[in-house]
Amino acid sequence: MPKSGVGLQRGSRVLDSYPPRATSGNNIVANFSASWCGPCRMLAPLFGELSEKYPTLMFLTIDVDDLPELSSSLDIRATPTFFFLKDGQQIDKLVGANKLELLKKIPAALDSVKNNNNNNNNNNNNKPLVPNKLG
């Protein structure tokens, strides 16, 4: 994991450099995990595969021990916890190492992104992510 505690997932590698803030145009799947977490390590290869399968989404791995203030501010109480974000807004969340749910939620999040881009409606009741915390 990079010194920053945030790494851009590309396949089986977590890159040392991380992307800009979660702002307009970024569709993100954020994996809050820990190096000591067995279920996190179990899902890491799948998360890497998904980052290759869905290149239009930005996959981030965030170490909760390296960024305790961010983890606390987002009320991360278990690892892994996955946040699905569109333009910095939370559109979904998954707590726990539920492989089948993760496999369902990523395509659903992608569809949500596509539908929101097509509909461009202003009925947005999504909870905002803590501003500027990921970059």
Residue pairs with C-beta under 8 A, 6 or more apart in sequence:
1 7
1 14
1 35
1 61
1 63
1 66
2 14
2 15
2 16
2 17
2 18
3 66
4 18
4 66
5 62
5 63
5 65
5 66
5 67
5 70
6 18
6 60
6 61
6 62
6 63
6 67
6 134
7 14
7 15
7 16
7 18
7 60
7 61
7 62
8 14
8 15
8 17
8 18
8 19
8 58
8 59
8 60
9 15
9 31
9 47
9 48
9 51
9 59
9 60
9 61
10 48
10 51
10 52
10 59
11 48
11 49
11 51
11 52
12 45
12 48
13 48
14 61
18 60
18 134
18 135
19 26
19 58
19 60
19 135
20 26
20 135
21 88
21 131
21 132
21 134
21 135
22 28
22 85
22 87
22 88
22 129
22 134
22 135
23 87
23 88
24 87
24 88
25 87
26 58
26 85
26 87
26 88
27 56
27 57
27 58
27 85
27 86
27 87
27 109
27 110
27 113
28 57
28 58
28 59
28 60
28 83
28 84
28 85
28 86
28 134
29 50
29 57
29 58
29 59
29 60
29 82
29 83
29 84
29 85
29 106
29 109
30 60
30 62
30 82
30 83
30 84
30 85
30 134
31 40
31 43
31 47
31 59
31 60
31 61
31 62
31 80
31 81
31 82
32 62
32 64
32 71
32 74
32 76
32 79
32 80
32 81
32 82
32 83
33 40
33 44
33 61
33 62
33 63
33 64
33 79
33 80
34 40
34 63
34 64
34 65
34 79
35 63
35 65
36 65
37 79
37 80
39 79
39 80
39 96
39 97
40 79
40 80
40 97
42 97
43 80
43 97
43 99
43 102
44 61
46 99
46 102
46 103
47 59
47 61
47 102
50 59
50 102
50 106
51 57
51 59
54 106
54 107
54 110
56 110
57 106
57 109
57 110
57 113
60 134
62 70
62 71
62 134
64 71
64 76
64 79
70 130
70 133
70 134
73 130
73 133
74 83
74 129
74 130
74 133
77 95
78 95
78 96
80 96
80 97
81 93
81 94
81 95
81 96
82 93
82 94
82 95
82 102
82 105
83 90
83 92
83 93
83 129
84 90
84 91
84 92
84 93
84 94
84 105
84 106
84 109
84 112
85 91
85 129
86 109
86 112
86 113
86 116
86 126
88 128
88 129
88 131
89 124
89 126
89 127
89 128
89 129
90 126
90 127
90 128
90 129
91 109
91 112
91 113
91 126
92 105
92 108
92 109
92 112
94 101
94 102
94 105
